[in-house]
Amino acid sequence: MKYVAEIDVMPHKELLDPQGKAVQHSMGTLHIDGVADIRIGKHIRMDIEAANKEEATAKVDEACKKLLANLIMETYHFTVQEV
C-alpha cells in the first residue's frame, strides 16, 4: 500500500534559534508589528510503500530518529495517511 508522511522538525524550545531571531528582527524593520517568538524548522513530505499503516508509521519514526532530526537539538511530529 502507498502512504504519505508529513513531518515537521523544529528546534527544542529551550535552545536559541538564530535563524528565527534574525527573521523576527527583520519583521520589526519591515514594520510588521505584533510578531514574537519566531522559530524556524523544516517540513518534509515522504512517500512510503508499506504493508499497512503501522509499518509505514514505524518506517517514518525510524527515519526521523536516524536521519531527519537531530534529537539532541530538535523535536519531530508526523502524520501518515494512506494515498
C-alpha positions as CSV (number, residue, x, y, z in Angstrom):
1,M,0.0,0.0,0.0
2,K,1.1,3.6,-0.5
3,Y,1.2,6.2,2.2
4,V,2.4,9.8,2.5
5,A,4.0,11.2,5.6
6,E,4.1,14.8,6.6
7,I,6.9,15.5,9.0
8,D,7.7,18.7,11.0
9,V,11.1,19.1,12.6
10,M,11.6,22.0,15.0
11,P,14.4,23.1,17.3
12,H,13.8,22.5,21.1
13,K,12.1,25.5,22.7
14,E,14.9,25.7,25.2
15,L,17.5,26.3,22.5
16,L,18.4,29.5,20.8
17,D,17.1,29.7,17.2
18,P,19.4,32.2,15.4
19,Q,17.5,31.9,12.2
20,G,14.2,32.6,13.9
21,K,15.7,35.6,15.8
22,A,17.0,37.0,12.5
23,V,13.6,36.7,10.9
24,Q,11.9,38.2,14.0
25,H,14.3,41.2,13.9
26,S,13.6,41.7,10.2
27,M,9.8,41.8,10.9
28,G,10.4,44.8,13.0
29,T,12.5,46.6,10.4
30,L,9.7,45.9,7.9
31,H,7.2,47.4,10.3
32,I,5.3,44.1,10.7
33,D,4.4,44.5,14.4
34,G,2.9,42.1,16.9
35,V,5.1,39.1,15.8
36,A,7.1,37.3,18.5
37,D,9.0,34.1,19.2
38,I,9.6,33.0,15.6
39,R,11.0,29.5,15.3
40,I,12.3,28.1,12.0
41,G,12.2,24.4,11.3
42,K,11.7,22.1,8.3
43,H,8.8,20.3,6.7
44,I,9.4,17.0,5.0
45,R,6.9,15.1,2.8
46,M,7.7,11.4,2.2
47,D,6.0,8.8,0.1
48,I,6.2,5.3,1.6
49,E,5.4,1.7,0.5
50,A,4.3,-0.5,3.3
51,A,2.0,-3.4,4.1
52,N,-0.1,-1.4,6.5
53,K,-0.2,2.0,8.3
54,E,1.6,0.6,11.4
55,E,4.6,-0.4,9.3
56,A,4.6,2.9,7.5
57,T,4.5,4.8,10.8
58,A,7.4,2.7,12.1
59,K,9.4,3.5,9.0
60,V,8.8,7.2,9.3
61,D,9.7,7.1,13.0
62,E,12.9,5.3,12.3
63,A,13.8,7.7,9.5
64,C,13.2,10.7,11.9
65,K,15.3,9.2,14.7
66,K,18.2,8.1,12.5
67,L,18.4,10.8,9.8
68,L,15.8,13.5,9.6
69,A,16.0,15.0,13.1
70,N,18.9,15.7,15.4
71,L,17.3,14.5,18.6
72,I,19.7,16.5,20.8
73,M,18.6,19.8,19.3
74,E,15.2,19.0,17.6
75,T,11.8,17.5,18.1
76,Y,9.6,16.0,15.4
77,H,6.0,15.2,14.8
78,F,4.4,13.5,11.8
79,T,1.2,12.2,10.3
80,V,0.8,9.2,8.0
81,Q,-2.1,8.9,5.5
82,E,-3.0,6.3,3.0
83,V,-2.9,7.6,-0.6
